[in-house]
């Protein structure tokens, strides 16, 4: 919906509480690929957790809402 107001996009540093959001977002996009490659979903979840480094993650915001 266009309101005549400019779209406000920003990045903010991730917080510990963002982990579940990031994990859900990642696996929503990757689930089909993981299944097609017959990869172990539990192992992928462990790998995601091991590689998720708070200092390296940014959260995209649109009008101050995470996207």
Secondary structure, DSSP 8 states (H G I E B T S, - for coil): ---SS---EEEEE--GGGHHHHHHHHHHHHHHHHHHTT--HHHHHHHHHHH--GGG-EEEEETTEE-
